[in-house]
């Protein structure tokens, strides 16, 4: 593997991990919302937003290196 493909594989692995973590957060948020404790949803939304920003940044690094 070349260093470029190694970096790409590493970034994609982090992206997959972030997406799995966001799905886990979604399940927790649904459980809290249906359980009647909507006040605990704010931290979950904040963490999910941070995951989105991280994933967006990782995708921008991939796009920047491909050009």
Secondary structure as UniProt FT lines:
FT   HELIX           3..35
FT   HELIX           38..40
FT   HELIX           41..66
//
